[in-house]
């Protein structure tokens, strides 16, 4: 179940607040101002709400310390990068075994050769070491010995797509730069190999903008949705879990974010996951551009985004709002007695 909320409502609930004493004072003095009229010259004055100009609500921007991005399906189009890889792997395995096993390879990977799309499944969520184990198991079930199956894998497997095709889901250099300007760190947590991930970063000239990368075949890595990688990233960057956001396109990403108890978990619809698949997210948006607009808006950002908030997200927002209101009231009463 998901609800549509505006950006302002969402961020107000998720905002990680300053110490209570500072917050209680700030609430009484800060003012929420209308955007400059110069940005709305085309609109007549009658279109502006007098209530907005009279509002005393504080600015509501949730600024994390780090954003952890999944890669394939989140930062780049999953299908563009991996559909040709699936077909090439199947072709090599057919030639190596002199057997038509394309259908078996596609089923294992979750690849639809008719639509040229990757479905939710092995390739979308699991690491390469895990997938290679399953390929060997598949070959053994088809009558190959353990040695033969491992030899076939050795002769046919390639971690990185040949002639890697990269289609970004947004202007990543601009989006990452905007986060860095706000002193927000950037991490990538991917099931892809280190080789493929580094090639992606180098080709798009993003390496200097990324603070930390954890890949599926790293010795330190534990496959999603285990929370280990998210916790490890926050520990290495010396950041509280509550100050981190996880962004991804599959249940493996969103479940990892929740299991690690991160401050916010956001699902994006640019990969293989649908709204129904991403119910473990707190918030679901269309793409990473909207993610950055939510947490680091600039002059060109929309002041209002329509986002899907899951039942889990509603609960998290309500819990945080209740904590703030209760704590603030207690602080105000305490200060009044002291004065």
C-alpha positions as semicolon CSV with decimal commas, in nm:
position;residue;x (nm);y (nm);z (nm)
1;X;0,000;0,000;0,000
2;X;0,140;0,339;-0,096
3;X;0,019;0,696;-0,057
4;X;0,108;0,998;-0,267
5;X;0,249;1,288;-0,071
6;X;0,412;1,614;-0,168
7;X;0,778;1,686;-0,117
8;X;0,721;1,932;0,165
9;X;0,505;1,690;0,365
10;X;0,750;1,406;0,316
11;X;1,064;1,595;0,409
12;X;0,904;1,761;0,709
13;X;0,837;1,419;0,858
14;X;1,177;1,276;0,771
15;X;1,385;1,577;0,873
16;X;1,661;1,480;1,110
17;X;1,652;1,758;1,363
18;X;1,918;1,948;1,554
19;X;1,946;1,908;1,933
20;X;1,610;1,967;2,095
21;X;1,697;2,294;2,268
22;X;1,817;2,448;1,943
23;X;1,515;2,314;1,758
24;X;1,263;2,451;2,005
25;X;1,413;2,797;1,974
26;X;1,446;2,778;1,598
27;X;1,082;2,690;1,556
28;X;0,982;3,020;1,713
29;X;1,209;3,245;1,506
30;X;1,258;3,096;1,160
31;X;1,020;3,194;0,884
32;X;0,926;3,012;0,566
33;X;0,942;3,264;0,282
34;X;0,782;3,255;-0,059
35;X;1,011;3,199;-0,357
36;X;1,119;3,525;-0,525
37;X;0,845;3,666;-0,746
38;X;1,094;3,690;-1,031
39;X;1,076;3,312;-1,069
40;X;0,698;3,327;-1,116
41;X;0,651;3,634;-1,335
42;X;0,413;3,447;-1,560
43;X;0,169;3,393;-1,273
44;X;-0,075;3,667;-1,164
45;X;-0,065;3,775;-0,803
46;X;-0,408;3,622;-0,750
47;X;-0,251;3,278;-0,792
48;X;-0,038;3,315;-0,479
49;X;-0,173;3,190;-0,149
50;X;-0,183;3,456;0,126
51;X;-0,159;3,172;0,376
52;X;0,185;3,079;0,241
53;X;0,315;3,433;0,289
54;X;0,184;3,430;0,647
55;X;0,330;3,088;0,726
56;X;0,578;3,058;1,012
57;X;0,675;2,699;0,932
58;X;1,050;2,638;0,930
59;X;1,231;2,530;0,613
60;X;1,195;2,155;0,571
61;X;1,502;2,005;0,410
62;X;1,624;1,660;0,512
63;X;1,999;1,667;0,450
64;X;2,173;1,334;0,509
65;X;2,546;1,285;0,558
66;X;2,572;1,016;0,292
67;X;2,361;0,877;0,009
68;X;2,428;0,513;-0,078
69;X;2,333;0,435;-0,437
70;X;2,283;0,099;-0,601
71;X;2,433;0,104;-0,953
72;X;2,252;-0,103;-1,217
73;X;1,888;0,001;-1,252
74;X;1,944;0,300;-1,026
75;X;2,225;0,502;-1,182
76;X;2,230;0,329;-1,521
77;X;1,973;0,141;-1,729
78;X;1,993;-0,225;-1,630
79;X;1,858;-0,358;-1,959
80;X;2,092;-0,159;-2,181
81;X;2,395;-0,285;-1,993
82;X;2,305;-0,649;-1,933
83;X;2,073;-0,784;-2,204
84;X;2,359;-0,823;-2,456
85;X;2,574;-0,978;-2,181
86;X;2,310;-1,248;-2,120
87;X;2,285;-1,329;-2,489
88;X;2,664;-1,340;-2,531
89;X;2,705;-1,569;-2,228
90;X;2,438;-1,806;-2,360
91;X;2,605;-1,812;-2,702
92;X;2,946;-1,894;-2,555
93;X;2,803;-2,168;-2,333
94;X;2,616;-2,325;-2,626
95;X;2,937;-2,330;-2,829
96;X;3,145;-2,464;-2,539
97;X;2,904;-2,750;-2,458
98;X;2,774;-2,811;-2,809
99;X;2,429;-2,795;-2,651
100;X;2,143;-2,549;-2,695
101;X;2,105;-2,418;-2,343
102;X;2,009;-2,059;-2,418
103;X;1,668;-2,104;-2,259
104;X;1,820;-2,246;-1,941
105;X;2,070;-1,959;-1,915
106;X;1,800;-1,699;-1,972
107;X;1,570;-1,856;-1,712
108;X;1,850;-1,865;-1,457
109;X;1,941;-1,501;-1,516
110;X;1,584;-1,373;-1,537
111;X;1,624;-1,254;-1,896
112;X;1,334;-1,226;-2,141
113;X;1,482;-1,263;-2,489
114;X;1,157;-1,154;-2,654
115;X;1,134;-0,817;-2,480
116;X;1,511;-0,778;-2,429
117;X;1,443;-0,701;-2,063
118;X;1,582;-0,830;-1,736
119;X;1,316;-0,949;-1,491
120;X;1,336;-0,948;-1,115
121;X;1,565;-1,238;-1,032
122;X;1,920;-1,368;-1,016
123;X;2,104;-1,113;-1,230
124;X;1,909;-0,819;-1,091
125;X;1,977;-0,894;-0,726
126;X;2,265;-1,136;-0,673
127;X;2,643;-1,104;-0,689
128;X;2,857;-1,257;-0,963
129;X;3,019;-1,515;-0,731
130;X;2,672;-1,634;-0,628
131;X;2,546;-1,647;-0,987
132;X;2,852;-1,846;-1,098
133;X;2,778;-2,107;-0,832
134;X;2,424;-2,139;-0,967
135;X;2,553;-2,175;-1,324
136;X;2,769;-2,468;-1,213
137;X;2,469;-2,624;-1,035
138;X;2,260;-2,585;-1,352
139;X;2,525;-2,761;-1,562
140;X;2,558;-3,046;-1,312
141;X;2,181;-3,102;-1,323
142;X;2,209;-3,133;-1,700
143;X;2,457;-3,421;-1,667
144;X;2,795;-3,249;-1,658
145;X;3,044;-3,355;-1,393
146;X;3,154;-3,104;-1,133
147;X;3,489;-3,063;-1,310
148;X;3,324;-3,023;-1,651
149;X;3,075;-2,770;-1,521
150;X;3,346;-2,557;-1,358
151;X;3,557;-2,576;-1,674
152;X;3,264;-2,459;-1,889
153;X;3,212;-2,166;-1,653
154;X;3,582;-2,079;-1,661
155;X;3,588;-2,074;-2,041
156;X;3,267;-1,877;-2,092
157;X;3,214;-1,636;-1,801
158;X;3,302;-1,268;-1,829
159;X;3,234;-1,026;-1,544
160;X;3,197;-0,723;-1,767
161;X;2,986;-0,687;-2,083
162;X;3,191;-0,655;-2,400
163;X;3,152;-0,309;-2,552
164;X;2,971;-0,199;-2,236
165;X;2,669;0,013;-2,322
166;X;2,594;0,273;-2,055
167;X;2,270;0,467;-2,047
168;X;2,249;0,695;-1,745
169;X;1,918;0,742;-1,565
170;X;2,001;1,108;-1,507
171;X;2,285;1,359;-1,536
172;X;2,499;1,183;-1,279
173;X;2,788;1,430;-1,278
174;X;2,550;1,717;-1,210
175;X;2,353;1,523;-0,948
176;X;2,664;1,404;-0,765
177;X;2,816;1,753;-0,779
178;X;2,504;1,899;-0,619
179;X;2,532;1,654;-0,332
180;X;2,901;1,727;-0,285
181;X;2,831;2,102;-0,276
182;X;2,613;2,033;0,030
183;X;2,890;1,822;0,188
184;X;2,686;1,507;0,138
185;X;2,906;1,204;0,079
186;X;2,833;0,959;-0,202
187;X;2,873;0,581;-0,185
188;X;2,792;0,306;-0,432
189;X;2,690;-0,040;-0,312
190;X;2,649;-0,277;-0,606
191;X;2,622;-0,649;-0,673
192;X;2,828;-0,594;-0,988
193;X;3,199;-0,679;-1,003
194;X;3,478;-0,441;-0,907
195;X;3,606;-0,453;-1,264
196;X;3,276;-0,350;-1,419
197;X;3,205;-0,084;-1,155
198;X;3,543;0,085;-1,194
199;X;3,503;0,088;-1,572
200;X;3,163;0,252;-1,530
201;X;3,302;0,521;-1,300
202;X;3,603;0,591;-1,520
203;X;3,410;0,611;-1,845
204;X;3,162;0,857;-1,696
205;X;3,432;1,052;-1,510
206;X;3,263;1,002;-1,173
207;X;3,543;0,848;-0,967
208;X;3,647;1,176;-0,805
209;X;3,290;1,242;-0,690
210;X;3,239;0,909;-0,512
211;X;3,369;0,862;-0,157
212;X;3,334;0,484;-0,129
213;X;3,243;0,184;-0,344
214;X;3,152;-0,168;-0,229
215;X;3,118;-0,431;-0,504
216;X;2,971;-0,779;-0,506
217;X;3,305;-0,955;-0,544
218;X;3,494;-0,752;-0,282
219;X;3,634;-0,960;0,004
220;X;3,454;-0,736;0,254
221;X;3,119;-0,761;0,075
222;X;2,817;-0,959;0,192
223;X;2,539;-1,003;-0,063
224;X;2,229;-0,787;-0,035
225;X;1,982;-0,779;0,135
226;X;2,214;-0,846;0,429
227;X;2,267;-0,507;0,602
228;X;2,643;-0,561;0,634
229;X;2,752;-0,349;0,335
230;X;2,541;-0,047;0,432
231;X;2,664;-0,064;0,791
232;X;3,022;-0,109;0,670
233;X;2,999;0,200;0,447
234;X;2,866;0,417;0,730
235;X;3,131;0,288;0,969
236;X;3,414;0,355;0,723
237;X;3,285;0,706;0,652
238;X;3,224;0,771;1,024
239;X;2,856;0,845;0,971
240;X;2,559;0,751;1,190
241;X;2,319;0,505;1,031
242;X;2,035;0,750;1,088
243;X;2,219;1,005;0,873
244;X;2,230;0,776;0,569
245;X;1,992;0,724;0,276
246;X;1,977;0,408;0,064
247;X;1,860;0,439;-0,298
248;X;1,788;0,135;-0,515
249;X;1,557;-0,033;-0,763
250;X;1,511;-0,384;-0,615
251;X;1,387;-0,542;-0,292
252;X;1,749;-0,641;-0,221
253;X;1,834;-0,269;-0,198
254;X;1,534;-0,157;0,003
255;X;1,542;-0,449;0,245
256;X;1,912;-0,386;0,306
257;X;1,839;-0,021;0,386
258;X;1,568;-0,113;0,635
259;X;1,765;-0,398;0,791
260;X;2,056;-0,159;0,847
261;X;1,813;0,088;1,009
262;X;1,921;0,372;0,782
263;X;1,753;0,710;0,811
264;X;1,559;0,674;0,486
265;X;1,524;0,412;0,216
266;X;1,416;0,527;-0,131
267;X;1,306;0,307;-0,421
268;X;1,341;0,423;-0,781
269;X;1,141;0,301;-1,080
270;X;1,418;0,313;-1,343
271;X;1,519;-0,052;-1,296
272;X;1,347;-0,387;-1,269
273;X;1,142;-0,311;-0,958
274;X;0,781;-0,189;-0,965
275;X;0,583;-0,012;-0,694
276;X;0,464;-0,355;-0,580
277;X;0,823;-0,482;-0,558
278;X;0,948;-0,184;-0,358
279;X;0,711;-0,193;-0,061
280;X;1,008;-0,216;0,177
281;X;1,112;0,136;0,076
282;X;0,994;0,435;0,275
283;X;0,949;0,642;-0,038
284;X;0,925;0,557;-0,409
285;X;1,019;0,812;-0,677
286;X;1,069;0,795;-1,052
287;X;1,446;0,835;-1,072
288;X;1,764;0,956;-0,904
289;X;1,706;1,313;-1,024
290;X;1,399;1,329;-0,801
291;X;1,599;1,181;-0,514
292;X;1,854;1,463;-0,535
293;X;1,578;1,722;-0,577
294;X;1,427;1,601;-0,249
295;X;1,743;1,631;-0,043
296;X;1,949;1,893;-0,226
297;X;1,715;2,123;-0,419
298;X;1,857;2,398;-0,639
299;X;1,699;2,688;-0,823
300;X;1,577;2,458;-1,099
301;X;1,430;2,196;-0,865
302;X;1,057;2,160;-0,833
303;X;0,930;2,279;-0,498
304;X;0,672;2,004;-0,510
305;X;0,719;1,642;-0,621
306;X;0,447;1,383;-0,617
307;X;0,601;1,081;-0,446
308;X;0,471;0,745;-0,331
309;X;0,508;0,685;0,040
310;X;0,467;0,327;0,154
311;X;0,289;0,215;0,470
312;X;0,634;0,161;0,618
313;X;0,730;0,516;0,527
314;X;0,413;0,660;0,680
315;X;0,491;0,477;1,003
316;X;0,849;0,608;1,010
317;X;0,738;0,966;0,946
318;X;0,472;0,947;1,216
319;X;0,713;0,802;1,471
320;X;0,970;1,073;1,410
321;X;0,711;1,349;1,420
322;X;0,572;1,219;1,749
323;X;0,921;1,200;1,898
324;X;1,000;1,557;1,797
325;X;0,672;1,702;1,916
326;X;0,691;1,525;2,252
327;X;1,057;1,612;2,306
328;X;1,011;1,974;2,199
329;X;0,712;2,021;2,429
330;X;0,904;1,877;2,721
331;X;1,202;2,103;2,647
332;X;0,983;2,413;2,622
333;X;0,814;2,329;2,952
334;X;1,153;2,267;3,113
335;X;1,289;2,597;2,989
336;X;0,982;2,781;3,111
337;X;1,028;2,642;3,461
338;X;1,397;2,733;3,459
339;X;1,325;3,087;3,346
